[in-house]
Amino acid sequence: MNDSKTLGELRASGYRALPVRLELRKNLLARLRRREELFPRILGYEETVIPALENALLAGHDIIFLGERGQAKSRLIRQVVELLDETVPAVAGCEIHDNPFDPICRECRERARADGDRLPVAWIGRQERFGEKLSTPDVTVADLIGEIDPIKIAEGRYLADERAIHYGLIPRSHRGVFAVNELPDLSERVQVSLFNLLEERDVQIKGYKIRLPLDVFVMASANPEDYTSRGRIITPLKDRFQAQIRTHYPKTREIEIQIMDQECAYPPTNGGYQVAVPQFIKEIVSELTFQGRKSPEVNQRSGVSVRLSIANVETLIANAEKRAVRLGEAVAVPRITDLDAVRRSTEGKIEMEYSGEEKAEGELVDKILRRAVKEVFQKYYRLEDLQPVVEAFNGGHVFVVSDHQPSMDYLKAAEFVPDLTRHLAPLALEEGPPWIASGVEFLLEGLFLNQKLFKQGVDHSFHFRGIK
């Protein structure tokens, strides 16, 4: 750790300040040599996005990530910031973190001439070198670049005096990383103001001849639908981003589930009960999202985010927790009847593609959810193997399920259906009534969706009976 307090001490230490692109490149290469994980908590991009990102960083290219919502674009940008040095020296008190060896703002140049090796130095961390702006139509050039500060003019400075400027976000990110989220949402006038930054590496403020040769690594994100000639991006700005990286949703349900497990911190044992989520429940939640991504009735331009899976599994857990608390059960295990809560949490998170007769959003969610349950059921079961269960129901047996029914009721009712609990073996459930209740509901729902059982809603419960 360098503890130099002045420019003279910094020179004596042999410290060498690197341009931000070379600094990122240096630290990336060092991590590659050490075989360290470069972008932790980013799953499913190992063979696609991350190699392209590594190439762009090594080449020193400004980057734009193109992808629909919920594809970890912002998280990737923030993890690139971790490739900066832990701390770097800057002129103490400088608003734009000027390099003590080569200051660019007028005030720091004057201080350097006056103080020489006595110029005070401060050490700044990574986050102080990161600037980020979420694009909205009301963002102005002044927000990003800067403007003349009327207070400084009132104090006696001239309009053409560089010290009369109030710096915007980009100059304040000098010697660091600046990110623009949803770039096409910037007005055309503001997009034009970025030309010089991306090409000539300087900025212009108002109509005054002020040149700031900024050292900024620029990253941005955008929805592909907006980043076209038909969208809201101006072509010359597109040309100035050397690296365009396409993100994507998880390609497999297994990766989607890994992301769910990572982002949803399942509650620990609390108040005498614990939470456990069966694998088949996670698969249903994941499959619901996958079905939404390929449904022609869902607007695919806006996407179906991984956040939907995360929110849905958290909602299932919450519903199961309520039941465990009210019934005094030791383990909260989500069931199929808890999926009614998922219907509500899903509505509003997907955008429908209306064509012809409009359908209610709830109807679409029900339809997709039934497909998801059926798809997962077919992974675990063959209908012919469950024929003894179907025959028991055709013989007059009725099974009642409810999201507020005690787990022991399922265990007792299952005794009247031959080998019903034995057929739960493919689900690899843990032992105990809450797990059996969850598995039984899944098995019965699967038989109903495959038209082997009849299902009838009665009050706040469902009755399963034979069809014949």
Protein Blocks (a to p, Z undefined) as FASTA:
>chain_A
ZZbfbfklmmmnopacddfklmmmmmmmmmmmnopafbghiahilmmmmmmmmmmmmnop
acdddddehilmmmmmmmmmmmpcfbdcddehianlpafklcfbfklmmmmmmnmmmlcc
ddddfklmpccddddfkbcfklmnopcdfklmmnopafklmklpccdfklmmgoiacdde
hkllpcfklmmmmmmmmmnopacehjbdcdddddddddddddfklmcfklmbdfklmmmp
mbdcdddddfbfklmmmmmmmmmccdddeehiacdddfklmmmmmmmmmmmmmpckbcfk
nopafklmmmmmmmmmmmmmmmmmmnopabdcddfklmmmmmmmmgopaccddehjaddf
klmmmmmmmmmmmmmmmmmpcfklmmmmmmmmmnopacdddfkbcfklmmmmmmmpghkl
mmmmmnopaedjklmmmmmmmmmmmmmmnopaccddehjbccdddfZZ
